[in-house]
Amino acid sequence: MSDMPSGIVIPTVDGAPSTSALGRGVVADALRSVSPEWAREAETTKNWRGEYLRHFHRLVEAGLPSREAALAIAGDGLSSLRSRMRYRPAPDADEQPLDSAFDTPAGEPLRTATVAGTGEARRSLVVPYRGERLEGDRLLRQLDAWVAGGVIEPSCAEAVRTVAANPAWLTLEGRPVVVLGAGAEMGPLTALLRWGADVVAVDLPRPAIWQRLLETAHRSGGRLHVPVAREGADLAQHAGADLLHDLRRVADWLGEVDGAPVLGNYVYADGPLNVRVAVAVDALTVRLRQARPDLALAFLATPTDVFAVPDDAVDESGRRYATAKGIGRLRGPLRVLSGGRLLAPNYPGTLPGINDSLVPQQGPNYALAKRLQRWRAAHARADGATVSLTVAPATRTRSVLKNRLLAAAYAGAHRFGIEIFEPATSNTLMAALLVHDLHVSPPPGTHPWQDEAFAAAHGGLWRQPYAPRSALGIAVLFGFGTARG
């Protein structure tokens, strides 16, 4: 029996799936029309795992000169992934083009089970934070404090204030939200159900996931719509769908959702599986938008990526660098001893500044999966779609904390003015920003980077004094010290 993966798969090179070959090829294709030289460097890189950081940085840098350049990179990157990724209907079958996933016989259609909550919908915006429930003036004061601390952008605070002042928006009347990756800690499912919204949930057919989601739905004031493959008394045992292997059935099922739906992408997996799931969601997105051009899209961008940032963020970071205290007093000797690698300024170049917060430990597969989402958001927005893509803060999720180095870096991050959020705070704030984006047209941006920077809740990475990777090792040491303490 073949041990090759099936469903949406990484293309094979010399008989084995190669994410390095995929990453090199996609980045080179994305850069080719804008910067042929950088494209050649990407496709000839031998140690992709060790050198991918600079190439993902260049994907942003090469797009800065014009809106057209940025959209060309996004469009070419999307086309490259779509042409390179493959579908294998069974472990012993041959690879087929990606779109073959929609040609496979779907079998029995998925049915819908609806769970109506027995609780009362919450009629005001309440954000859990450090053991408190922030609403009204307390929430507004905390937003001001986050802005003053450089933790969120002023546009983020303004967007949350607008939602707090319009609590009737929270129910999202007539706009069911499809939550792909419904069990994700960063997803909006719990907040939306709490506010009385309709949520269409998609996640793997794993009873433990659905038991938790169903309990949440029962307590809420909203309604949860669940895909069911077969009937049974215990819904948790029969709910769920696998995007990698059952894409056509999921597409057919979601095509029947009433109202003006929102397709929210909150999927995550480890390693190469993350790329496979991300591409499956993107293929589903394209399929559904062809059938329903009014479909809105929602994404969460990771703060540990590369972004162009507003000029005032660059200015504030420079002021903090000039007046840094604490570890900043040792900046000179540390930079000399490290050959300039430690505690480098966050923005040494020209405007707009580029914040490079890529973390090597997260790897090129994570970077590619997240960049795919940003490309799709930019492409769909340029095509006239309603798009909510928000930079979320670094958050203590289980997927992050299981990596000891990242967990230590998070524990020491406060030494550099970076706030690490708890999941309940992050997912409520991000859900509020989604509500905002579905009710308020974004400011007209002349460039995709401005759309990405709007309402960012980066946790402080954009406005702190130091280039993030130049402070990462020190943060890890502080974090390990905290853990021992």
Disulfide bonds with the S-S distance in Angstrom:
none
